[in-house]
Amino acid sequence: MADQNFHPVPVILDTDPGTDDALAILLALASPELEMKALTVVGGNVGLEHTLRNALALAALAGASIPVHPGANQPLMGHHYTGAPDIHGVDGLAGVDMPEPSLFSSPRMASSLLAADAIRAILRDSEKPVTLVGIGPATNLALALATEPTLCANIDQIVLMTGSAGRGNVTPYAEFNAWSDPEALSILITSGVSVVLVTLDLTRQARITPERITRLREYGTGRALATACDILSRVPLTEQGGEPLHDPCAIAWLVAPHLFTTRPVDVSVIHEAGERRGQTMISHAGETSSGQITMLDTMDAEGFFTLLGNRLARLP
């Protein structure tokens, strides 16, 4: 008998796939706790021509009929710089062949409605507050809210994979998403909406290793799980102890918050030109906090990978 009290969370997922974005998208589409309203796509790990195609292919892989909206290919200020080609490859998915979208029941083409317009339309029309999840540069989300700030009242929370309290991954100071569009990130964290930060300090606790990929393959034989493992197996292990699997942590927080501990923080973003551009200045525990921003602090990494395997095994 269905749980009459079960109400999935309406979610817009803004993404720049990206190898770790691919796992995040598949996890979201495999999780009944989430009512996926749309994928909105931004240039980031690779240019928009690749990230848009990848989002469509991943929706097809999952057999999901979900609107996919193209968005910004440039930050609010300056120029777009792609992420690490040694991690994501030229195409964003490490060169893994994706199934032909026309084979599955999924969007064949991207929507003609641009990402920021789609975000605003969904926020206006939703009967319940919507959760915005950003796992790429924050440009699309910032454009939507900056142009119609009253819609912030229709947002439950904003969950962002961004920033670092310690060392960065694109400069010594900055995480890639924050560095790509710090002006956009500033708009979101000063919007008055509750924000959850999934920073490098957290995601470096979720490291993919050959042993974990082998265990993931053992969860099933579906095409989505197999493709996800193929993507992970092509990601070079550039960091000691395994490569962090960043973006799925943001989805796991929504699906299984018991896997995480949190702390309230205050955050500001450096967006002036210079070597510290994109650095997130995050308060330490014990400092005065407004309570508006929450940072994920620790995670149960084994529980996270168990969740990932179980959920991806549900997909075709």
C-alpha positions as CSV (number, residue, x, y, z in Angstrom):
1,M,0.0,0.0,0.0
2,A,1.4,3.4,-0.9
3,D,2.3,5.8,1.8
4,Q,-0.4,8.5,1.8
5,N,2.0,10.9,3.5
6,F,4.8,10.5,0.8
7,H,5.2,13.7,-1.1
8,P,8.2,14.0,-3.5
9,V,10.2,17.2,-3.4
10,P,9.9,19.3,-6.6
11,V,13.4,19.9,-8.0
12,I,15.0,21.8,-10.8
13,L,18.5,20.5,-11.5
14,D,20.9,22.9,-13.1
15,T,23.9,21.1,-14.5
16,D,26.9,21.1,-16.8
17,P,27.6,17.4,-17.5
18,G,30.5,16.6,-16.8
19,T,31.4,13.1,-15.6
20,D,30.3,13.6,-12.0
21,D,27.2,15.5,-13.2
22,A,26.3,12.4,-15.1
23,L,26.2,10.4,-11.9
24,A,24.2,13.1,-10.2
25,I,21.6,13.3,-13.0
26,L,21.1,9.5,-13.0
27,L,20.9,9.4,-9.2
28,A,18.2,12.2,-9.3
29,L,16.2,10.4,-12.0
30,A,16.4,7.2,-10.0
31,S,15.1,8.6,-6.8
32,P,11.3,8.7,-6.1
33,E,11.9,11.2,-3.3
34,L,12.4,13.8,-6.0
35,E,9.9,15.2,-8.5
36,M,12.2,16.2,-11.3
37,K,10.6,19.2,-13.0
38,A,13.4,20.0,-15.4
39,L,17.1,19.8,-16.3
40,T,18.5,23.2,-17.0
41,V,21.9,23.2,-18.7
42,V,24.9,25.6,-18.4
43,G,28.3,25.7,-20.0
44,G,30.9,24.7,-17.5
45,N,32.9,21.5,-17.5
46,V,32.7,21.7,-21.3
47,G,30.9,24.2,-23.6
48,L,27.1,24.3,-23.8
49,E,27.1,22.4,-27.2
50,H,28.5,19.4,-25.2
51,T,26.7,19.8,-21.9
52,L,23.3,20.1,-23.6
53,R,23.9,17.0,-25.7
54,N,25.1,15.1,-22.6
55,A,22.0,16.1,-20.6
56,L,19.7,14.9,-23.3
57,A,21.7,11.6,-23.7
58,L,21.6,11.0,-19.9
59,A,17.8,11.6,-19.7
60,A,17.5,9.1,-22.6
61,L,19.7,6.6,-20.8
62,A,17.5,6.8,-17.8
63,G,14.3,6.5,-19.9
64,A,13.1,9.8,-18.4
65,S,10.7,12.2,-20.1
66,I,12.0,15.4,-18.5
67,P,12.2,18.8,-20.1
68,V,15.8,19.8,-20.9
69,H,16.5,23.5,-21.3
70,P,19.6,25.2,-22.7
71,G,21.0,28.1,-20.8
72,A,24.0,30.3,-20.5
73,N,27.3,29.5,-22.1
74,Q,29.1,32.5,-20.5
75,P,29.2,33.8,-16.9
76,L,27.5,37.1,-16.0
77,M,30.9,38.8,-16.3
78,G,34.0,37.8,-18.3
79,H,34.5,34.7,-20.4
80,H,33.7,31.0,-20.1
81,Y,36.6,28.7,-19.3
82,T,36.0,25.0,-19.4
83,G,36.8,22.6,-16.6
84,A,39.5,19.9,-16.5
85,P,39.7,18.1,-19.9
86,D,41.9,15.5,-18.2
87,I,38.9,14.6,-16.0
88,H,35.9,15.1,-18.2
89,G,37.4,14.7,-21.7
90,V,36.7,16.8,-24.7
91,D,33.0,15.8,-24.8
92,G,32.4,16.0,-21.0
93,L,31.7,12.3,-20.5
94,A,35.2,11.0,-20.8
95,G,34.7,9.7,-24.4
96,V,32.1,7.1,-23.3
97,D,29.7,6.2,-26.2
98,M,26.2,7.2,-25.1
99,P,23.1,5.3,-26.3
100,E,21.2,6.9,-29.1
101,P,18.4,9.0,-27.5
102,S,15.8,8.0,-30.2
103,L,15.9,4.5,-28.9
104,F,14.3,5.4,-25.6
105,S,11.3,7.3,-24.3
106,S,12.9,10.7,-23.6
107,P,13.3,14.1,-25.0
108,R,14.6,14.0,-28.6
109,M,15.5,17.7,-28.6
110,A,16.1,20.4,-26.1
111,S,13.2,22.7,-25.2
112,S,13.0,26.0,-27.0
113,L,12.4,27.7,-23.6
114,L,15.7,29.0,-22.3
115,A,16.9,27.8,-18.8
116,A,16.3,31.1,-16.9
117,D,12.8,31.4,-18.4
118,A,12.0,27.8,-17.6
119,I,13.1,28.2,-14.0
120,R,10.9,31.3,-13.5
121,A,7.9,29.6,-15.2
122,I,8.2,26.5,-13.0
123,L,8.5,28.6,-9.8
124,R,5.5,30.7,-10.8
125,D,3.3,27.6,-11.5
126,S,4.3,25.1,-8.8
127,E,1.8,24.5,-6.1
128,K,4.6,23.6,-3.7
129,P,7.9,25.4,-3.0
130,V,10.6,24.2,-5.4
131,T,14.2,23.1,-4.5
132,L,16.8,24.4,-6.9
133,V,19.9,22.3,-7.2
134,G,23.0,23.8,-8.9
135,I,25.9,21.5,-9.7
136,G,27.6,23.8,-12.3
137,P,28.4,27.5,-12.6
138,A,25.4,29.4,-11.0
139,T,24.7,31.6,-14.0
140,N,21.3,30.2,-15.0
141,L,19.9,30.2,-11.5
142,A,21.2,33.8,-10.8
143,L,19.7,35.1,-14.1
144,A,16.3,33.6,-13.1
145,L,16.2,35.1,-9.6
146,A,17.9,38.4,-10.4
147,T,15.3,39.2,-13.1
148,E,12.3,38.2,-10.9
149,P,13.4,38.2,-7.3
150,T,9.8,37.9,-5.9
151,L,10.0,34.3,-7.1
152,C,12.4,33.6,-4.2
153,A,9.3,33.2,-2.1
154,N,8.5,30.1,-4.1
155,I,11.8,28.4,-3.4
156,D,12.2,25.9,-0.5
157,Q,16.0,25.8,-0.6
158,I,18.9,26.2,-3.0
159,V,21.5,23.3,-2.9
160,L,24.8,24.1,-4.5
161,M,27.9,22.0,-5.2
162,T,30.3,24.9,-5.0
163,G,33.1,26.5,-3.0
164,S,35.6,25.4,-0.5
165,A,36.7,26.4,3.0
166,G,40.2,25.1,2.2
167,R,42.1,24.7,-1.0
168,G,40.5,24.9,-4.4
169,N,40.6,22.6,-7.4
170,V,41.0,25.2,-10.2
171,T,43.2,27.6,-8.3
172,P,44.8,27.2,-4.9
173,Y,41.9,29.3,-3.6
174,A,38.8,28.6,-5.7
175,E,36.6,25.7,-6.5
176,F,35.7,25.5,-10.2
177,N,31.9,26.3,-10.1
178,A,32.5,29.3,-7.8
179,W,35.5,30.5,-9.9
180,S,33.5,30.2,-13.1
181,D,30.8,32.7,-12.1
182,P,31.4,34.2,-8.6
183,E,29.0,37.1,-9.3
184,A,26.2,34.6,-9.9
185,L,27.0,32.7,-6.8
186,S,26.9,35.9,-4.8
187,I,23.4,36.6,-6.1
188,L,22.2,33.3,-4.8
189,I,23.8,33.4,-1.3
190,T,22.5,36.9,-0.7
191,S,19.0,36.1,-2.1
192,G,17.4,35.5,1.3
193,V,16.6,31.9,0.4
194,S,18.0,29.0,2.5
195,V,21.2,27.8,0.9
196,V,22.9,24.4,1.4
197,L,26.6,24.3,0.3
198,V,28.2,21.1,-0.8
199,T,31.8,22.1,-0.9
200,L,35.1,20.4,-1.8
201,D,35.6,19.8,1.9
202,L,32.6,17.4,1.8
203,T,33.0,15.9,-1.6
204,R,36.6,15.0,-1.0
205,Q,35.2,12.5,1.4
206,A,33.5,10.6,-1.5
207,R,36.4,9.3,-3.5
208,I,35.9,7.0,-6.4
209,T,38.4,4.1,-6.6
210,P,38.7,1.1,-8.9
211,E,37.5,-1.1,-6.0
212,R,34.4,1.1,-5.6
213,I,33.7,1.0,-9.3
214,T,33.9,-2.8,-9.2
215,R,31.4,-3.0,-6.4
216,L,29.1,-0.6,-8.2
217,R,29.0,-2.9,-11.2
218,E,27.8,-5.7,-9.0
219,Y,24.5,-4.0,-8.2
220,G,23.0,-4.9,-11.6
221,T,23.2,-5.2,-15.3
222,G,21.2,-2.3,-16.5
223,R,22.5,0.0,-19.3
224,A,22.4,3.1,-17.0
225,L,24.5,1.5,-14.2
226,A,26.9,0.0,-16.8
227,T,27.4,3.4,-18.5
228,A,27.8,5.2,-15.2
229,C,30.6,2.8,-14.3
230,D,32.2,3.1,-17.7
231,I,32.3,6.9,-17.2
232,L,33.8,6.5,-13.8
233,S,36.4,4.1,-15.0
234,R,37.7,6.6,-17.5
235,V,38.2,9.3,-14.9
236,P,41.9,9.4,-14.1
237,L,42.8,9.2,-10.4
238,T,44.7,12.4,-10.1
239,E,44.3,12.7,-6.3
240,Q,45.7,10.5,-3.7
241,G,43.1,8.1,-2.4
242,G,40.8,8.4,-5.4
243,E,39.1,11.1,-7.4
244,P,36.3,13.0,-5.5
245,L,32.8,12.4,-6.9
246,H,31.5,15.9,-6.3
247,D,28.0,16.4,-7.8
248,P,26.1,13.3,-6.7
249,C,26.7,14.4,-3.1
250,A,24.2,17.3,-3.6
251,I,21.5,14.8,-4.8
252,A,22.3,12.4,-2.0
253,W,21.8,15.2,0.6
254,L,18.2,15.5,-0.6
255,V,17.5,11.8,-0.8
256,A,19.4,10.6,2.3
257,P,20.2,13.5,4.6
258,H,21.0,11.0,7.4
259,L,24.3,10.3,5.7
260,F,25.5,13.8,6.4
261,T,26.3,16.2,9.3
262,T,25.9,19.9,8.8
263,R,26.9,23.2,10.4
264,P,25.6,26.8,9.9
265,V,28.0,29.2,8.2
266,D,28.4,32.6,6.9
267,V,29.8,32.9,3.3
268,S,31.1,35.6,1.1
269,V,32.6,35.3,-2.4
270,I,35.6,37.2,-3.8
271,H,34.7,38.3,-7.3
272,E,37.3,40.9,-8.0
273,A,39.9,40.1,-10.6
274,G,43.0,38.5,-9.3
275,E,44.4,35.2,-8.0
276,R,41.7,34.9,-5.3
277,R,38.7,35.4,-7.7
278,G,36.1,32.8,-6.8
279,Q,37.3,32.1,-3.3
280,T,34.5,31.4,-0.9
281,M,35.2,32.9,2.5
282,I,33.4,30.5,4.9
283,S,33.0,31.1,8.6
284,H,34.5,28.6,11.1
285,A,32.5,26.7,13.6
286,G,31.6,28.9,16.6
287,E,31.5,32.2,14.7
288,T,28.2,34.1,14.5
289,S,26.0,32.9,11.7
290,S,22.8,34.2,10.2
291,G,21.4,30.7,10.0
292,Q,20.5,31.2,6.3
293,I,23.4,29.1,4.9
294,T,24.2,25.5,5.9
295,M,27.4,23.7,4.9
296,L,27.5,19.9,4.7
297,D,30.3,19.0,7.0
298,T,30.9,15.2,7.1
299,M,29.4,12.2,5.2
300,D,29.1,8.5,5.5
301,A,31.0,7.6,2.3
302,E,30.2,3.9,2.3
303,G,26.6,4.7,2.8
304,F,26.7,7.2,0.0
305,F,28.2,4.6,-2.5
306,T,25.6,2.0,-1.3
307,L,22.9,4.5,-2.1
308,L,24.4,5.2,-5.5
309,G,24.6,1.6,-6.4
310,N,21.1,0.7,-5.2
311,R,19.5,3.7,-7.0
312,L,21.3,3.3,-10.3
313,A,20.4,-0.3,-10.4
314,R,16.7,0.7,-10.6
315,L,17.2,2.4,-13.9
316,P,16.9,0.6,-17.3
